[in-house]
Amino acid sequence: MDHTFRRAHRLLKTDEFSSVFHLRNARSNTLFQVYARPNGLSHARLGLVVGKKTAKRANRRNYIKRTVREWFRLHRHELPAVDFVVRSRQAYHRDNYPDAMAALAALFAKLARCRDS
């Protein structure tokens, strides 16, 4: 199974992010807010938003982005063909990494169930 995170699996352009935000199909918890929009492709794509308000230091923001990308990379085969934008609402550290990834997985599962309904 291919577990790479290629350019084709990323949202890169402002228009791509805007189209996902415009649909307003989102779920959230204390750590994340995840937006979703069907993309008409054969695979899921990911966009990330981690603002300075969430984590002041760049290394904290990069850690959050790196861990979310890693979760997506390992689970993208289970996801429907949807564009996802993950917005971080609160910083987390290595101590509560498992809780953060469980919270992220729950949001992706909720969005996948809503899409099937």
TAJO-V377701 format. One line per field, one symbol per residue. burial: 1 if it has 9 or more other ideal C-beta (glycine too) atoms within 8 Angstrom, else 0. Layout:
# TAJO-V377701
burial->???
This chain:
# TAJO-V377701
burial->000010001110000110111010001000111111111000011111110001100001100110111011101100101111111110010000100110111111011101100
